[in-house]
Structure formats: C-alpha cells, structure tokens
Amino acid sequence: MNRNQFFKITALGAVGVSMLPSLSFTTLQSFTKEQLTGRGNPDLIGDSYRSTMHRQTKEAFQKMRSAAATENIELEVVSAYRSFDRQKQIFEGKYKRFTNQGLSPMEAIDKIVEYSTIPGTSRHHWGTDLDLIDGNAPRSENVLQAEHFHGNGPFCKMKAWMDEHANEFGFYEVYTDNGNRKGFAYEPWHFSFAPVSIPMLKEYKKLNVKEILMEESVLGAEHFTDTFIEKYRNENILDINPELLS
C-alpha cells in the first residue's frame, strides 16, 4: 500500500470520527464529577502515566502513530492521563519551589499556571490529551519547549506532520500559537482527542470550579479568590483552540 492509499483509507475512517463530537458523543455520553476531575474513569486503559488513556483516544492514537511511522516519525507520549493526586503533587511541588525562591503566593500561582494546571482542572484528567514528541529525534533533558518544534528544532518534522494530519485522526492542538489567546502558554506538543474531550469539556463547564478547588487541601488554595477563579476558568480552561469547544 502506498502513502496516498494509506492516508485515503485512514482519512475515510477519520471522517466518521470527526463527526462524532456534534452527534453521538455529545448526546449519548455522560461523565461523573470523578471522571472529570481525575478521580477515576472506567474507560481508562493503560498502566503508566505515558500509556494510560481513554480507550477511544488510545485506539485513535495507535492509528495515528502507525501513519506517522510511514514518514519515519515515532509519536512518543511524554504524558497522557494524570490523576488528581498526581496533578496536585506537580502543582504543590512548584508552589513550594517558587515561594522558597522568594515569590509571593500569588506570584507563584501565576507562574505555575503559565504551563501547569491546578489539580481538578486539568484536561489530562480525562485521558484524552497527550503530550507528544518524536522518539526518533535527538532530545535534550527538557523536551517540552516550544523552540524544539519549530525552525531547526528536533521535533519540527513531527510538528509539521501533525499540523497536516492530526485532525484526520480526531486530534487537535489545544493551546495554539495565537497572539489573541490568553491562559496557558503555547504548547505545540499538546494534542486532544476531540470526539471525547469536546463532550467532556461540555460537562465540565457545568461544575462549580471554586467548589472543586476548595474541597481539597491544595497548597495555596486560600489565595484562589472569586476573581482569580473566574479569570482562570475563562482564560486557562476555556480560551483554547475553538475547534475543541462545543
């Protein structure tokens, strides 16, 4: 099978997938608060933070990975599902480090949420979102830097391929390089499986974000004012690629 035949076949399958967010997924699926906030999900499969995904995400990713391999690109998952507790560990570790460096609590929180989510609000809780690099390319210690995905960066070939083909498999870049977008900084490595993440976000928007943030003893939570939470919800949770909004 040549390359054109391969993509014609996979694209046909993806067409059906791409229509699902506005059809059966949004009308037939429902999600619990526990699923939406990283407290567990029966649809997750995998045994590590790099392999655990929503089962439909994993199926689509494996197809996309096989397609990329025909171009000598190895789509490698750096991070997939993260539980609430794991996100809490990440957030609190950064909070302690930044405040120990002399930042005020709010300065530390603002610095954290340039790239990292507050536990209970991460898209990685859903098992639909993946941080990806090219496993065939040379790498530095910190692989998730935007400059690695452009120009002469080691992952620019992968990024160009994803820009052209990821949507065919239902995956969309979440935090795009759009100067008008607020919230999290540009992440060219972060892709979301729209057929599942769109309806999950739709359900997540019904939750009380302040309640989620206050019911757990997250370090620094006393500084989450109503104004901060509203801004965080509108910018960090909702100001994303419009293709991923319901």
C-alpha positions in Angstrom: 0.0 0.0 0.0 1.5 3.4 -1.0 1.4 6.5 1.1 -1.5 8.1 -0.7 -3.6 5.0 -0.5 -2.9 4.7 3.2 -4.0 8.2 4.0 -7.1 7.9 1.8 -8.2 4.9 3.8 -7.4 6.4 7.3 -9.0 9.7 6.3 -12.2 7.9 5.4 -12.2 6.3 8.9 -11.4 9.7 10.5 -14.3 11.4 8.7 -16.7 9.3 10.7 -14.8 10.1 13.9 -14.7 13.8 13.2 -18.5 14.0 13.0 -18.9 12.3 16.4 -18.4 15.3 18.6 -21.5 17.0 17.3 -23.5 13.8 17.1 -23.5 10.7 19.3 -20.7 11.7 21.7 -22.4 14.9 22.8 -25.8 13.3 23.1 -25.1 9.8 24.4 -22.2 10.1 26.8 -22.3 11.4 30.3 -19.5 11.8 32.7 -19.3 11.8 36.5 -17.6 14.5 38.5 -14.9 11.9 39.5 -14.1 11.3 35.8 -13.9 15.0 35.0 -11.6 15.8 37.9 -9.2 12.9 37.8 -10.7 10.7 40.5 -11.0 7.7 38.3 -12.6 6.6 35.0 -13.7 3.1 33.9 -12.9 4.0 30.3 -9.2 4.4 31.0 -6.8 1.7 29.8 -3.0 1.6 30.3 -0.6 1.0 33.2 1.6 4.2 33.4 1.3 8.0 33.0 2.6 7.6 29.5 0.3 4.8 28.3 -3.0 5.4 30.2 -5.6 7.0 28.1 -9.4 6.9 27.4 -9.9 3.7 25.4 -11.1 5.6 22.3 -8.2 8.0 22.5 -5.8 5.1 22.6 -7.4 3.4 19.6 -7.2 6.6 17.5 -3.7 7.4 18.7 -2.4 4.0 17.7 -3.8 4.6 14.2 -2.2 8.0 14.0 1.1 6.6 15.3 1.2 3.9 12.6 0.6 6.6 10.0 3.4 8.8 11.3 5.7 5.8 11.3 5.5 5.6 7.5 7.3 9.0 7.5 9.9 7.8 10.0 8.3 9.8 12.8 7.8 7.9 16.1 5.0 9.6 18.0 6.1 9.2 21.6 3.9 10.0 24.5 5.6 12.1 27.2 2.5 12.4 29.3 -1.1 11.1 29.0 -3.6 10.6 31.9 -2.8 12.4 35.1 -4.8 11.7 38.3 -5.9 14.4 40.6 -3.3 13.3 43.1 -0.5 13.4 40.5 -1.5 16.9 39.4 -1.7 18.0 43.0 1.8 16.7 43.5 3.1 18.7 40.5 1.3 21.9 41.5 2.4 21.8 45.1 6.0 21.0 44.2 6.2 24.0 42.0 4.4 26.2 44.6 6.9 25.2 47.3 9.8 25.8 45.0 8.7 29.2 43.7 7.7 30.5 47.2 11.0 29.3 48.6 12.7 31.3 45.9 11.1 34.4 47.2 7.9 34.8 45.1 4.7 35.8 46.9 1.9 33.1 46.9 0.1 34.8 44.0 3.3 35.4 42.0 4.0 31.7 42.4 0.5 30.7 41.3 0.6 33.0 38.3 4.0 31.5 37.3 2.7 27.9 37.8 -0.4 28.4 35.6 1.7 29.6 32.6 2.0 25.9 31.8 0.6 23.7 34.7 -3.0 23.3 35.7 -4.5 23.5 39.2 -5.5 19.9 40.3 -9.1 19.2 39.4 -9.0 21.3 36.3 -6.5 19.5 34.0 -7.5 18.2 30.6 -5.0 15.4 31.3 -7.5 14.1 33.9 -9.7 13.0 31.1 -7.3 10.6 29.3 -8.0 12.4 26.0 -4.9 14.7 26.0 -1.4 13.8 25.1 2.0 15.5 25.2 3.9 14.2 22.2 7.5 14.3 20.9 9.3 12.4 18.1 11.0 9.4 19.6 13.3 9.2 16.5 14.7 12.7 17.1 17.6 13.7 19.4 16.4 15.2 22.6 17.6 17.4 25.5 16.7 17.0 29.1 13.7 19.3 28.9 11.9 18.2 25.7 8.7 20.2 26.1 10.0 23.6 24.9 8.3 25.4 22.0 11.6 26.1 20.2 12.1 22.3 19.8 9.1 22.2 17.5 10.0 24.9 15.0 12.8 26.0 12.8 15.7 23.6 13.2 14.3 22.1 16.4 14.5 18.3 16.7 10.7 17.9 16.6 9.9 20.3 13.8 9.3 17.4 11.3 6.8 15.8 13.7 5.1 19.2 14.2 4.7 19.7 10.5 3.3 16.2 10.1 0.8 16.8 13.0 -0.3 20.1 11.6 -1.2 18.4 8.3 -2.6 15.1 9.5 -3.6 15.1 13.2 -7.1 16.3 12.6 -7.7 13.3 10.3 -7.4 11.1 13.4 -9.5 13.4 15.6 -6.6 15.1 17.4 -6.3 18.9 17.7 -3.7 21.2 19.2 -5.1 22.7 22.4 -3.0 25.7 23.3 -2.3 27.3 19.9 0.2 29.9 18.9 -2.5 32.6 18.7 -1.5 36.1 20.0 -5.1 36.8 21.0 -5.4 33.7 23.1 -5.0 34.0 26.9 -4.4 31.5 29.6 -1.8 28.8 29.2 1.3 29.5 27.1 1.7 27.9 23.6 2.2 24.2 23.8 3.0 22.7 20.3 3.3 19.2 21.9 -0.2 19.1 23.5 -3.0 17.4 21.4 -6.5 16.4 22.4 -8.8 13.7 21.0 -11.8 15.8 20.1 -14.6 13.2 19.9 -14.2 12.5 23.6 -12.7 15.7 25.0 -15.4 18.0 23.5 -18.3 16.4 25.3 -16.1 16.1 28.5 -15.5 19.8 28.4 -19.2 20.5 27.9 -19.9 18.5 31.0 -17.0 20.0 32.9 -18.4 23.5 32.3 -21.4 22.6 34.4 -19.2 22.0 37.5 -18.5 24.6 40.2 -14.8 25.3 39.7 -14.5 27.1 43.0 -16.1 24.1 44.8 -13.6 21.8 43.2 -10.6 23.9 44.2 -11.8 24.4 47.7 -12.9 20.9 48.7 -9.3 19.6 48.6 -6.5 21.0 50.7 -4.4 22.2 47.8 -1.4 24.2 48.9 -2.1 27.9 48.2 -5.8 27.4 47.7 -6.6 30.2 50.2 -5.4 32.6 47.6 -7.9 31.4 45.0 -10.2 34.4 45.1 -13.5 34.5 43.2 -11.9 37.0 40.8 -8.9 34.6 40.2 -11.1 31.6 39.7 -13.3 33.4 37.2 -10.3 34.6 35.3 -8.7 31.1 35.4 -11.9 29.5 34.2 -12.4 31.9 31.3 -8.7 32.0 30.2 -7.0 28.8 31.2 -9.9 26.3 30.8 -11.9 27.9 28.0 -9.6 30.0 26.0 -8.3 27.2 23.8 -8.4 26.1 20.2 -12.0 26.9 19.1 -12.2 23.5 17.3 -12.3 21.9 20.8 -15.2 23.9 22.1 -18.7 22.5 21.9 
